[in-house]
């Protein structure tokens, strides 16, 4: 059973409880760094809540990341 942690028009973050894995599924292009941060901050909080280190991300519809978002991924998410 999936436990949706966050969802908006751009992405969905959920936990597959059977796999104990966080899933990030982009639905469309993310228009701004602010929206990107909102989504990925929810990914981090889902990791913390689930106490897991496993993640699957479907980024096919995400679009191109701006430099500020790329730097945030390198500094914070990874």
C-alpha positions as CSV (number, residue, x, y, z in Angstrom):
1,X,0.0,0.0,0.0
2,X,1.3,3.5,-0.9
3,X,1.3,6.3,1.6
4,X,1.2,9.7,-0.2
5,X,3.4,12.1,1.7
6,X,2.9,15.1,-0.7
7,X,1.3,15.8,-4.0
8,X,0.8,18.9,-6.2
9,X,0.3,19.6,-9.9
10,X,4.1,19.0,-10.5
11,X,5.0,15.9,-8.5
12,X,4.0,13.2,-6.0
13,X,6.1,11.9,-3.1
14,X,5.0,8.7,-1.5
15,X,6.3,5.7,0.4
16,X,5.8,2.2,-0.9
17,X,5.5,0.5,2.5
18,X,6.0,-3.0,1.1
19,X,9.4,-1.9,-0.3
20,X,10.1,0.7,2.4
21,X,11.1,3.0,-0.5
22,X,10.4,6.7,-1.1
23,X,9.1,7.4,-4.6
24,X,9.3,10.7,-6.3
25,X,7.2,11.0,-9.5
26,X,7.3,14.2,-11.5
27,X,4.0,14.9,-13.4
28,X,5.2,17.9,-15.4
29,X,7.9,20.5,-15.7
30,X,8.7,22.2,-12.4
31,X,8.5,26.0,-13.1
32,X,10.7,27.4,-10.4
33,X,13.4,26.8,-7.9
34,X,10.8,27.5,-5.1
35,X,8.6,24.7,-6.4
36,X,11.6,22.4,-6.8
37,X,12.6,23.1,-3.2
38,X,9.0,22.4,-1.9
39,X,8.9,19.0,-3.6
40,X,12.4,17.9,-2.6
41,X,12.0,19.1,1.0
42,X,9.0,16.8,1.2
43,X,11.2,14.0,-0.1
44,X,13.6,14.6,2.7
45,X,10.8,14.7,5.3
46,X,9.4,11.4,3.9
47,X,12.9,9.8,4.2
48,X,13.0,10.9,7.8
49,X,9.5,9.7,8.7
50,X,10.0,6.3,7.0
51,X,13.6,5.9,8.3
52,X,14.7,4.5,5.0
53,X,17.6,5.2,2.6
54,X,15.9,3.8,-0.5
55,X,14.5,6.0,-3.2
56,X,13.2,5.8,-6.7
57,X,12.7,9.0,-8.8
58,X,10.9,9.2,-12.1
59,X,12.3,12.4,-13.5
60,X,11.2,12.0,-17.2
61,X,8.7,14.9,-17.0
62,X,10.7,17.2,-14.6
63,X,12.3,19.4,-17.2
64,X,15.7,20.9,-17.0
65,X,17.0,22.0,-13.6
66,X,18.4,25.5,-13.1
67,X,21.8,26.0,-11.7
68,X,20.5,27.0,-8.3
69,X,18.4,23.8,-8.1
70,X,21.4,21.7,-9.2
71,X,23.5,23.3,-6.5
72,X,20.9,22.6,-3.9
73,X,20.8,18.9,-4.9
74,X,24.6,18.6,-4.6
75,X,24.7,20.5,-1.3
76,X,21.6,19.2,0.5
77,X,19.9,16.3,-1.1
78,X,23.0,14.2,-1.8
